[in-house]
């Protein structure tokens, strides 16, 4: 399974999540000059107040970077190392980012992924623990945790990780795909196929979806006893035989 990354995203103050505060400030800067110059209010003052309000709103609404530029630089370098399959240097780069920003959940997740790819599964899980502690709703962190638990052979916990990701974001096709993959590994093929169908509904072009669904169907059919697999036609055949026997017995008694 391949894990993905979510780069550090800019954050805006929650105060600006609605238009109400913005309208308040615009109204305030239009109202304030009237209180100072009630008798001399003119277009020049109105224009100046409006310009000042726009400048202040522009400054406060510009998203701020979640982390320092040095930290994000190290994080990006770690991602580049991952892309080139240089996993140990990637761990080092992520560590530099974490030193600068200890709460950098994406860097912790990158470190967990790099350690997992390098085969250091126990250390990877420890880094994943840190991701979840910092950001419990971080869906890529839960999916990545599932990969690590798979490599540790802790399949029940792996499935729980994917289900947790789905609970946080039911529309994430990657979480559903990995749930299906996990269920197929547990030989719970009908549930796996249902999960793959969910992926198909969310993203029909998801990589390897159809191949994995087809394999799940083949494995289900191969492990299903023939008397269950062909229960319907066998039932019809049995009824035909029984009917023929009854008819034959009735004919013999008549003659």
N, C-alpha and C positions, 0 to 999 in steps of 0.2 A: 504494500500500500504506500502511496506517496502522500506526504503531508504538505499542507500549504501554509502560507504566511499571510498575516495581515499587518501591513505597515502601520507605524504609529500615525494616528489620525489627529488632525487639529481639533481642538475642543473649543466650544464657545461657552460663555457664561450662561447658565441655565436661566438667568434673568431675561435673556433675549429669546427664549423659546416661543414667546407669543408676541403679537404686535402691540399689546396693551401698554407696556412700558415705553415703547418707542413713541406711541401716540401721546403719552403723558408728557414726555420731554418736549415734543414739538409744540404741544399746547402751552406748556409752561413758558417756553422761550418766546411764544407769541403774546402771552399774557403779561409777563414780567415787565416789559418796557412801559406798558400802560400804567403800572403802579408807580413807576419812577417819574415818567413824564406824561401825566394824564392830560395835560393841556397842549402838549407840543408834539404829540404822536404824529409821525408822518411816514411816508413811504421809505425814506432812507433808514429810519430806525427799524421798521418792519423787515426790510431786506437784510439789514445787518444781523438782526436776531435770527432770521431764518437760516442765513449762512452759518452762523455760529452753531445752531442746532444741528445742521447737517454734518458739520465737521466733527462735532462731538459724537454723534451717532455713528459716523463712519469709523472713528477710532475705536469705539467700544465694541462695535460689532465685528471687527476683524478677528477671525479665529486665531487663538494663540496656540503655538506648538505645544503638544503634550509634554515633550521632553526637550532637553537641550540639544543644540545642533551637533555638539561633539558626540553625545550619546547616540543620536540617530545616525550619525555618520558611521560609528562602529557597528550599529545594528545593520545598516545597509551592507557594510563590508562582510559581516557574518552571512547575510543572505547570498552574497556573491560567492563566498566560499562554499556554501551549501550547493549552489547551482553547479559549481565545478567539482563537486564531490570531495572537497577538502574539508573533512569534518572536524578534525582536531583544530586547525586554524580557525574554523568557524566558532568553535567553543571559546577560543581565546578572544575573538572579536566580541562575541556576546558578553563575555565576562567584563571586558573593558566598558561596554555600555552599561552593564549592571553596576559597576563600581561608581560610575557617574550618576546613574539614576537607579537606586536600589528597588524602586517600585515599578520598573519598566517591565510590565507583564509580557509584552510581545518579545522582548529580548530573552526573558526567562523561557518562554515557549520555544524560541529559536534554539536556545541552548539545549533544552530537553530533546528537541528533534535531532540536533546534531549528535548528541550523545547516544541517542537511540540508533541512529544510522551507523555510528562507529562501533556499536555492539556493547556499549556501556549501559546496560538496561537499568541496573539499580540506581546509578547516578542520574540517569534520564528521568526515572520516576520521582526522585527527590526534587529535581528541577520542576517537574510537572506539579508536584505538591505545592511548590511556591507559586506557580501560575494560578492555580485554583484558589489559593489563599488570598492572592492579590485581587483576582478578578473572577469571582465564581460564575459569572454569566458569560464568560469568554468562550464562545462556541469552538473556535479553532483549538483552544487549549484542551477542551474535553475530547475532541476528535484525536488530537495528537496523543493524549493520554491513553486512548483506546489502542493506538498502534503499539505503544510501549507495553501495555498490559498483555497484548497478544504475544509479543516477543518473550514475555516472562511466563507465558503459559497460563495466565490467570484469565481464562476465557469468560467466566461469568462476570468478572469485574470489567472486562473489556466491553461486553455488551451493555452493562450499566452505564459506562462512560458515553457510548453512542446514544443511548436512550436519554441521558441527561442533556446531551447536546440538542437532541430533538425537542426536549421539553423547553429549552431556552429559545430554540428557533425551529418551529415545525416545518418551515419552508426551505430548510437547508438540504439540498440533494446529497451533499457529501456525507452528512450524518446518516441519512436514510440508506445510502449505498453501503456504508461500512456496517450498519446494523444488519443489512441483508447478508453481507459477506460473513459476518460473525455467526449469524443464525445458520447459514449453510454449513459452516465449519462444525457446528453442533449437531448437524444432520436434522435440523428443524426446517426442512425444505419448504413446506407450505408457507410458513411464516417468512422465510427468506424471500420467496417469490412475491409475497404480498408487499414486502419492503421494497423490492426492486420495482414493482409496479408503481409504488409511490414515487420513486425516483423518476420513472418514465413520465408520470404526470407532471412533475415539477420541472424536469429538464430531459427531454427525449434524447438529446445528444450527449448525455453524460458519458465520459470515457469508460469503455469496457462494460457498460451496462448490459447490453443484449447478450454478450458472451457469457457473463456470469449468471444471468437469468436462465439462459439455455442450459448451462451446466447444472444449475440447481434442479431444473426440471428433469434432466437426464438422470441425475443421481436419485431423485425422488422415485422416478419410474423404475429404476434398477433395483431399488430396495423395497418396493411395494410387492407383497406376495401376489402371485398370479390370480388367486381366488378373490382378492380384493380388487385388483386392477381390472379383472374381467368379470366382476360380480354381476353386472347387468346382463351381458350376453349369456353367461352361465345360468343365470336365473331363468331367462327366457327358454333356453334349451331344456332345462329341468322341467319346466312347465309343459313343454311340448311332449317330452318323454312320458311324463305322468299322464297327460291327457290321452296319449296313444295307448298306454297300458289300460287305462280305465275303459276306453272305447273298445279295445280288443276283448277285455273281460266281459263287457256287456254283450258284445256280438256272440261270444262263445256260449253264454248262458241262454241266449235267445234260440240258438240252434242246437 
